[in-house]
Amino acid sequence: MKLGIVGYGSYIPKYRIKVEDIARVWGKDPNPIKKGLIVNEKSVPAPDEDTATIAVEAGKYALKRANINPKDIGALYVGSESHPYAVKPTSSIVAEALGITPDLTAADLEFACKAGTAGIQMCMGLVGSGIIKYGMAIGADTAQGAPGDALEYTAAAGGACYIIGNVKGELIAEINDTYSFTTDTPDFWRREGKPYPKHGGRFTGEPAFFRHVINAAKNLMEKMGTEAKDYDYCVFHQPNGKFYIKAAKSLGFKEEQYKYGLLTPYLGNTYSGAVPLGLSNVLDNGKEGDRILAVSYGSGSGSDAFDITVTSRIEEVVNKAPKTVDLLNKKKYIDYSIYLKYRGGIKI
């Protein structure tokens, strides 16, 4: 029996700040930053938005597309590196809000920016083994970046939800296979109690991001007997647009294959939400038979790769919830002072 996606939904806060407004405060020229990172603006969570609220909104939209009873969901995982509580699960809050509790297993996951895709793999295992009927995996973040740090230009907010099942006729997209590549490569970290993460400079690119993304993609394609030309779309983790495009091109993908998955220029880096959101935009634009390669990346370091085929059911469900582009276009710009207030940079 095939297993795959029976529902998906995304959520992006409406507030945005432009790279120019951040650069102006720190006396920087925004043009090299915009060109180097390939990012123009980023999303900002409102004061009453956090990983839990983002996850709930994405989950609501996924349930609308799935058209299933929430009580049939037997597992719920929320992947994030910005859970609102150090000790108290986000997943139980989300499950209660969505009407899923109490007959389920739930947990918070953390593996930098790939915790959401790890949740998908866990749901695949539970569904595939027959232990549960459906599983829900969410990748969501309100990413942190210290004022004045390079991360401040990209650290954004948003997320997406995927409901995994194997009931015939319900699949929006079949997950043909998955592959993961993991090592101990310390390129990014945040100590307990510290408000902002640190990055390992020279470790961030080749030994971390590119090594893991490229190996996960190549090894999955070798496993599946495929090449870049066999896929209609691809989506990769996107700490910035430059890394994303370089990874795509190095694997042989062309712009028409990677453009729908690339959201960083208009959204920033949503960390655990990055690949889930990119994939949601690909599905929004997909049609029956389209084949997708999706590869996440989490610092520390690891990548999860997925080979996915869209089914005819996509046409029935795509308009039952807001498309990712609708959420991208629903925006309100704020200046740096409001941004600091919303992100807790101004202490009262």
N, C-alpha and C positions, 0 to 999 in steps of 0.2 A: 504494500500500500504506500503510495506517495505521501509525503508530508510536506508542509510548507506554510505559507502565509494565508490566513483566512480573513484577516482584518489589519488595517494599518491606519495610523493617524499621526499628525504632526502638530506642534504648537510653537509659535515664536512670539515673544513679547513685542508690543507695538512700538516701544521707544527705541530710537536710534541716535547715535552720535557719530559725526563725521570725523574722519582721520584728521582733517584740517583743524578742527576744534581742539583735539587733543594735542596736536603738534604745536599749535599756537601758544598754549600755556607753557610748554617746555622750551620755547624758542627754537623749534626745529622746522626745517623745510619739509612740508608734507609730501612733496612730489617724489623724492627718492624713496620715502616710506611706502607710498601708494604703489609705486612702480616695483620696488623690491619685494614687497609682501603680496602684491596684487590684492589689495583690500582697500575699499573706499569708505566703508562705514561698518558699524557693528550694532547688534541688538543689545538692549539694556533692560534688565528686569525692573519692573515697578517696585515700589517699597513693599507691596503686599504679594509679590511673586517670588517663589523659590523653586527648588527642584521638585518639591511635592506638588505644588499647584500646576507647574508645567506638565508633570507626569499625569496628573488627573485630567487635564484638558486633552492631552494627546490620547490618553486611554479612552475618553468619551468618544472621540472621533473614530478610533479603531473599532470600538464596539458598534458604532453606527454602520460602518462598512461591513463588519462581520455578520451583523444581524443574528447574534446568538444570545442566549440567556447568560448573563454574567455569572450566575451560580454554577455554570458548567466549566468555568475556568478553575483548574486545580493547582496552578502555580503562578506566582507573580514575582518578578524580579525587577528591581530598579537599580540600574547601573549609573553611578555618578561619582564625581570626586568633590561635590559640593552639597552633600546631604545636610539638611538644616540642623540635625542633631548629631552630636558626637556619640551619644548613647541614647538611642531610640530609633527604631526603624522607620524609614520613609515608606517602605513597601506596605506596612500595615495601614498607614494613613490612606494611601492610594487605594488599597483594596476596599477599605470601608467606604470611601467616598464614591467608588464605582459600583458598590453593591455586590461585591464578590465574596466577602467573608460570610461565614467563618470556616467553611470546609475547604481549606487550601493550605499549601505550604508557601511561605513568602520569605524573602530575604533581600537585604541590600547588598549590592556588589560594588567592588571598587578595583579597577585596574586602569588607573588613569583614564585615557579616552576610549578604551575598548570594552568597558564594563557592560555597555548595552548589548554589544554583539555576543559577549560571553553569555549573557542571559538568554539570547536566542538559541545558542547551542545547548544550554541546559534544558530549555523547553523542548527542543528537538529530541533530546534523549528521553525525557519523561513521556512525551507523546508517543514517540516511536516504540517505547517499551510497553505501552498500554497502561501505564500507571495512572495517567491523567488523560482527559479528553482534549482539553485545550490548555495552553500555557501563554502567559502574557509577559513580554520582555520590553522594558522601557530604557532608553538611554536619554538622560536629561542632565543639564548642568546650568549653573549660573557661575561661569568661570571667573577665577580671580586673577588679577594682574596688578602688581604694585604700581602706584602712581609714579610716572616717569620711566618705568621699565618698558622694554620692547613689547612685552606681553600685553601691555595696556591697550595697544592699538588693535588687538585681535580678540582678546578674551571676551566671549559673548555669552548669550543665554538662549536656550531653546532645547527642544527634544522631540523624539518620535517614539511611537509605540507599535509593537508587532504582536499579533495574536497568532500562535502557531497551532496547527491542527492537522488531521489526516483524514477527515471525513470526505468521502468522494462527492464531487460536485460543489464543494465549498471553497476550494483553493483559488485564491487570486493569483498566486505564483507558487510554483513547486521549487523547493530547495533540493537541488540534485545532489549536492555534497558540500562538505565544509572541510577546511584544513587550517591548522594553527601553527605558528612559528614563534617560539618564546626563548629569550635569554635574559641573563641578568646584566643589562646595560643601563647604567644610572645616568640618564640624560635630563631628568626632570623629577623634582620631589618637593614635598612640603612636610616639615616636621610637625608633630602633634603640638597644637596650641599656637602655631605660627599662622598669621593671617594670609600670607602670600607665598606662592611657590618659588622655587629657584630653578634655573636651568643650567645644564652642564656645558654650555658653549659649544665647543667642537664636537661633543658627543651627539648633539641634537640631530645633525644631518646624516652623514654616511653610515656611521656604525649603529645608529639608532633607527631613525625613521626609514631610510631607504633600504637598509639591510633587511629589516623585518617585513616591510610592505612588499618589496620585490621578491623575497624568498617565499612568502606566503602565496603570492599570486602565481609565481612560476611553478611552485610545487603542486598547487591545486590544478593548474592547467595541465601539468604533466600527468597528474592522476586522472584527469578527465579526458586526456588526449586532445586538448584544444589549443588554439593559438588566439592571439588578439583579434584576428579577423573573424573568428567564429562568434564573437559577441557583438550585440547591437549597442549595448551600453556598458559603461563601467563607472564605478564610484570608489574613491579612495578617501582615507582620512585626510583632512585639510587644515593643518595648523596655520597654513597660509596658502594663497593661490599658487605661489612659486613651487613649493614642494609637490603639491598635487599634480600640476601640469608636468613637472619633470618626471615624476613616477609614471604617469600615464604614458608619456612619450617613450620613456626608456623601455616600457613593456610592449611598445608597438601600437598603442592606441592613437586614434586620430581625434581631432576636436569634436567631430559630430558624435563620437562615442562617449566622450567624457564631459561635454558641456553641461548636460542636465544635472549631473551629480555635483558640479562645482558651485557651491553657494557662498563660499568665503568672501568674495568681493563685495557682496551685498549684505552679508550677515555677520562676518567674523567667524571665529573658531568656537563652536559650541561644545567642544570637548567630547563627552560621551554621546552627545546628540549629533555629532558631525556626520558620520556615515549613515546612521538611521535617517536623518533629515535628507541627506543627499539621495539615499535610496528611495525615500518617499516621493521626491520630485521626479525621479526616474520612473517610478510606477505610475505617477500621475500622467506621464506622457507615453507610457508603454501601451503595447497592443499584444494580442495573442501571438505567441511564438517567439516574442523578443527574449533574447538571452542576455543576462546581466552578470558581470563579475563585480563583486563588492568586497573591499578589503579595508578593515579597520586597523587602527594602530593605537597602542597604549604605551606611554613612556614607562621604562623600567625593566624590560620592554617586551612587547608582543604584538602579533597581528593575527586576526581571524579573517579568513577568506571564504566566500560563499559563491557557488555557481547556482544561478536562479533562472527559471524559465517562466514567463508570464503566461497566464491562461486566459481564456475567453471571458471569464467572470470579471475581469478588470473593468470591462465596459459597463457592467451592471452596477458597480459599487463606487467608481471613482468620484462621482458627483454627489454621493450621499454625505460627504463631509467636506470641509474647506480644503482646497488644494494647497500645496506648499507655496506656490507662487502667490495665491491670494493672501496668505499670511505675510509673505515678504513685502507685498505691496501695501499692506495696511500698516502705516507707520507714522510716527510723530517725532520730529527731531527735537532734541534737548541740547542745551549748552553744557560746558564742562562743570559749572557749579551745580547744576541740577543733577548731572551724572554723579558727582561726588556724593551728593546728598542721598541719592538712591542707592549707591553702592556702599554706604556706611563710611565714606571717607571724611565726613564732617561729623565730629563727635559733639553731642549736646550734653 
